[in-house]
Amino acid sequence: MQGEDLRQMFALTCGERVIRCLLGEPVERIPFGVNIGWKPWDLALERWRRETGDPDLRIEKVLGYDGCSEMYRGFDVPDVHCGIFPAFKPVVISEDEEFIVHSDERGITMRDRRDGGSMPEFLEYPVRDPSDWERLKTDRLRPEDPGRFAQDWDEFRARVKTTGEAVQVGLFPYGIFGTPRDLMGDEEILVSFHTNPDMVRDMMDHLTTLWITLWERIAREVKIDHIHIWEDMAGKQGSLISSRMVKEFMMPCYDRIADFAGSVGVRVISVDTDGDCSELVPIFVEHGVNVILPFEVQAGNDILEYRKLYPELGIIGGLDKRALAGSKADIDAEVEKAAKMIDAGRYIPMFDHLIPPDVPWENFRYAAEEIKKICYEQNDGTHKTDEEVPDD
């Protein structure tokens, strides 16, 4: 590497570092503390605050995470309404000491634990049939609604210049499958692929039009670095829909997104899907996705194997959060896995989802500090060939 290139590499912002690392370009160190797998569930944070005696514990400060944004670390997302707008009015339906039943701004009725210790139980959704969808599309999913843009662009440009974070569009809960699933619920959307396929296609196509329309306007104000798509469309058994359905229903929308990304110079398109994603990864990659997360271990994902199969794929995650509740040896095994992946390139270490409340603070701190050491070691971030990927 030439001297000027080396100086530029050591002057990377946190956003540039994340993008370059995922694309296999030289970086002075590996990004640390990026994305959801470095955040605790609320009950875990409460536990850590008790264990440390610090009622205001901010783990990102104590452990030195990269970036500033609350969720994504290294990416900043413009304040643009990408979903239902105007939002539904939230309503509390019933409550007791342990649970609260309410409807949210998306029109979804759910039962939540008051302590925030688990996912909610979803009870009712805003779309039950094609007439519901047509009404929602007309009333609350209009791309041209001027109220969707709440962002002060001068303020946003100044902020990312100060923080050095890259610009991301797309976030939870917006995805080609993920959002229709949110609008209908698991069972109804899956049945609708058979009973109302034209409605499902229209939902996916209209949402893609909505997002690309908004992104085109954003691209006139700032350079977009990253498009993120939230799907959560797999479980331990694999994809919730067949590969044929993924290709037939979803991939025309992904192709449109990839075309938009190419037209404005977006370098990273990422997908977040839980569960066993082995059926989905090759399809996503074929249609323009170059980063995937979080690779849940308990669903059977092995990131070392994925690295061998997809040497050009950016990977975030794949470290088993369950090990954090185990022994030091369990944690060390995940740290060693992170080291192998970092050596193989195009990898940002992260646990495979939010940290659960059975994890002691000392365990999490130990794991984070050990992984941070590896991230800060001199490493050019470039990827190795298949033959050079370390074996277990």
Secondary structure, DSSP 4 states (H G I P E B T S, - for coil): --HHHHHHHTT--HHHHHHHHHTT---SS---S-SGGG-B-HHHHHHHHHHHT-TT--HHHHHT-SSS-TTTSSEE---B--SSSSPPPPEEEEE-SSEEEEE-TTS-EEEEETT--SPPEEEE-S-SSHHHHHHHHHHH--TT-GGGB---HHHHHHHHHHH-PEEEE--TT--TTHHHHHHH-HHHHHHHHHH-HHHHHHHHHHHHHHHHHHHHHHHTTS---EEEEE---EETTEESS-HHHIIIIIHHHHHHHHHHHHHHT--EEEEEE-S--TTTHHHHHHTT--EEEE--GGGT--HHHHHHH-TT-EEE--B-GGGGGS-HHHHHHHHHHHHHHHHHSSEE--BSSSBPTTS-HHHHHHHHHHHHHHHHS----PPPPGGGSPP-
